[in-house]
Amino acid sequence: MSTAERRGGPEAGGFGPIVVMGVSGCGKSSVGARLADHINCRFVEGDALHPPANVEKMRLGVPLDDADRLPWLDALGRELACPGDVVLSCSALKRAYRQHLRACAGQPLTFVFLHGSRDLLASRLSGRKGHFMPSSLLDSQLATLEPPVGESDVVTVDIDQPLERIVAAAQAALAARAGRGA
């Protein structure tokens, strides 16, 4: 098991692998960890799987390119391919990255896209402390983002609400996709 994971067990939620995605500052880690707790499965913090060179680049304010992201996406894909339910946080900004994760997982995925306005994201980033990703990279991430329009395995959740309501909305959308009602 990965050192990046939090928990798991026999009472896991039965939703299969879930990727909580979006740009920096949208709440992937907070929502992902809380969602994993709510549905009783392990959580993998995608940022923990970045190679050290990627972390240093981002810390210096240099955007990652596709070549930088590929080893990271491969590591995330290995986590998604493990047996059992998992919630994984990952920006998954481009359709090609999401396709790569789908291919690596070898099983159906569900993406939870955390969506918010640039102003809201900037406000959240300005209050964040101790993270390697500087707020100066927000515009780069927004420019890279290919919104998951028309991707049937993606649910979108508005982040302009308190954390517990975001998690509840994500959980309700997952339940609806799984045919369990809200």
Long-range contacts (C-beta under 8 A, 24 or more apart in sequence): 1-42, 1-82, 2-44, 2-49, 2-79, 3-48, 4-44, 4-45, 4-46, 4-48, 4-49, 4-79, 5-42, 5-43, 5-44, 5-79, 5-86, 6-33, 6-36, 6-42, 6-43, 6-44, 7-36, 7-37, 7-40, 7-41, 7-42, 7-43, 8-41, 8-42, 8-84, 8-85, 8-86, 9-40, 9-41, 11-40, 12-39, 12-40, 12-41, 12-42, 12-84, 12-85, 13-38, 13-39, 13-40, 13-41, 13-85, 13-174, 14-85, 14-178, 15-39, 15-41, 15-85, 15-110, 15-174, 15-178, 16-85, 16-107, 16-108, 16-109, 16-110, 17-80, 17-85, 17-86, 17-88, 17-105, 17-107, 17-108, 17-109, 17-110, 18-85, 18-86, 18-87, 18-88, 18-109, 18-110, 18-111, 18-112, 18-174, 19-80, 19-88, 19-89, 19-90, 19-92, 19-98, 19-101, 19-109, 19-110, 19-111, 19-112, 20-87, 20-88, 20-89, 20-90, 20-111, 20-112, 20-114, 20-170, 21-89, 21-90, 21-91, 21-92, 21-93, 21-98, 21-111, 21-112, 21-113, 21-114, 21-148, 22-91, 22-113, 22-114, 22-115, 22-116, 22-159, 23-91, 23-93, 23-121, 23-138, 23-141, 23-142, 23-145, 24-91, 24-121, 24-125, 24-133, 24-135, 24-137, 24-138, 24-141, 25-121, 25-122, 25-124, 25-125, 25-128, 25-135, 25-138, 26-114, 26-115, 26-116, 26-121, 26-124, 26-159, 27-114, 27-124, 27-159, 27-163, 27-166, 28-89, 28-90, 28-91, 28-114, 29-89, 30-163, 31-89, 31-112, 31-114, 31-157, 31-163, 31-166, 31-167, 31-170, 32-87, 32-88, 32-89, 33-87, 34-163, 34-164, 34-167, 35-87, 35-112, 35-167, 35-170, 35-171, 36-86, 36-87, 38-167, 38-171, 39-85, 39-87, 39-171, 39-174, 41-84, 41-85, 41-86, 41-87, 42-84, 42-85, 42-86, 42-87, 43-86, 43-87, 43-88, 43-89, 44-76, 44-79, 44-86, 44-87, 44-88, 44-89, 45-89, 46-72, 46-76, 46-88, 46-89, 46-90, 46-91, 47-89, 47-132, 47-133, 49-75, 49-76, 49-79, 55-132, 58-132, 58-133, 58-134, 58-137, 59-132, 59-133, 59-134, 61-134, 61-136, 61-137, 63-137, 63-140, 63-141, 63-144, 66-96, 69-97, 70-100, 73-97, 73-100, 73-101, 73-104, 74-104, 76-101, 76-104, 77-101, 77-103, 77-104, 77-105, 78-104, 80-104, 80-105, 80-107, 80-109, 81-105, 81-106, 81-107, 91-141, 93-141, 93-144, 93-145, 93-146, 94-144, 94-145, 94-146, 95-146, 95-148, 95-151, 98-148, 98-151, 98-154, 102-153, 108-153, 109-153, 110-153, 110-154, 110-155, 110-174, 110-177, 111-148, 111-151, 111-153, 111-154, 111-155, 112-154, 112-155, 112-157, 112-170, 112-173, 112-174, 113-147, 113-148, 113-154, 113-155, 113-156, 113-157, 114-157, 114-159, 114-166, 115-147, 115-156, 115-157, 115-158, 115-159, 116-158, 116-159, 116-160, 117-160, 118-142, 120-159, 120-160
